[in-house]
Amino acid sequence: MVLSIKGYPVRVARTVAEARGMTADCDVLVSDISLPDGSGIDVLREARQHCDVKAIAVSGYGTEDDVRRSTEAGFAEHLVKPFDPERLIEMLDQLAASVVGGGGKKPSAVVPSARRLKERPRSSRLDRPARRG
């Protein structure tokens, strides 16, 4: 996974159930919104019972309503798949300053994702038309 290669300590969960217990001591949650047994919103809600974790939503949908729901749930950012992994790294680096006080330390991340986050070619656009659903 690109996050590990960039030096981020990462724990990966494929379901809400797997993510339980992993979020208690993480700094950042990068969660797919659609998981087989629930939602990334469920993961964030449970994580926030233990700590004030920063969160990035990942979704195949990016309408204004989708982004609004993510924001209202407490996600700091909303990435639409597929995306350039460098954009995720930029977001994590920005959150790192507020989470671990900067200084180059990488925040630990928990990544609940139904599928592996796939890299896009560097030549691809970061933004794409939102799906209608």
N, C-alpha and C positions, 0 to 999 in steps of 0.2 A: 504494500500500500504506500502511496506517495507520502503520506504523513510520517510514517516510520522512516522513510528514506531521508526526509527533511529534518529528522531529529526529534519529532514529537513522540513522547511515550503514548502508545495507543492500545486500547482494549476494544475489541470488536464483539458486538452482539448481533445476532440475526433476528431476534424477537424482543418484545417488551419483557417477557419473562426472563430471558437471558440478561437483559440490561439491569434488572433489579439487583441491587447490591453492588453493581459496578460503579454506580454514580456517586456513592457516598463520599468518595475522596477525589473525584475528578475536578479539573478546573474548567473544562469546556466540554459541552455535549454537542456533537455533530450528528443529527438524527434525521433519517429518512422519515417523512411524514407517514407514509403508508407501510406498515409492518404487518406480517402475517397474522399476528394475534392482537393487534391494536394499532395505536398511533404514536408517532413521535411526541405528540402533545401529551399522551399518557406518560411517556418516559420522562419528559421534562417536569410534568406535574409531580411525579413521585420523587424525582431528584431534588426538587425545590423544597421538599419536606425535610431534607437533611442539610442542605447547603444552598448558597446563592450562586448556583452554577450559571455561567454564560452559555448561550446556546445558538447554534446555527441550524436552520431547517434546510433539508434537501428534499426536493419534490419534482415530480414530472410535470407539475402544474404551476403556472405563474401568473394567473389572472390577478387583478387588483384584489378581489375577494380572497384568493388563496394567500396572498402576501399579508393582507389585513388579519386573517385568522391566525397566521403564524405570529405576527407581531402582538396581537391581543393575548396569545397564549404565553408570550414571554420570550420568543426567539429574537435575538438581536439582528439576525440576518436571515434571508431566504434565498437559497440558490436553486435555480431551475436546471434540471438534468436535461441533456448532458451539459457539463460545464468544464471549463479549463481548470485543472487542479491547481494551477498557480493562483487563481482567484480565491480558492479555499485557503491556500497558504497565506495570502494577503490578509484575508479576514481573520485568520488565527493569529497572525502577527500583531494585528491591530488590537485584538482582544487580550493578547498576552500582556501588554503594558498595564492594562487595568486589573488583570487577574493576578499576575505574579510580580508586578511592580517593575516590569522591564528588565534591564540588565542582561538581556539575551537568553534568559531561562525560558525553555519551551513549556507551555502548560500541558498537563496531561489531558488526554481526550478519550472519551468513550464514544464509539461510533455504532449505534444501532442501525443496520441497513439490511434490507431484505436481499439486496444484491451488492456485489462489490462495486465500489465507486470506480468507474472506468475512466481512464485518461482519454482526453480528446487531443487531436493533433494541435500543435501550437498555432497553426495557421487558422484555426476555426474561430468564429466570433464568440465572444463571451455571452452576448445576449442573443436570444432567439425568440421568435414569436411564441406567445403563450398558447398552450393547448386550450381548447374550449371543451368544457365538460359538463 
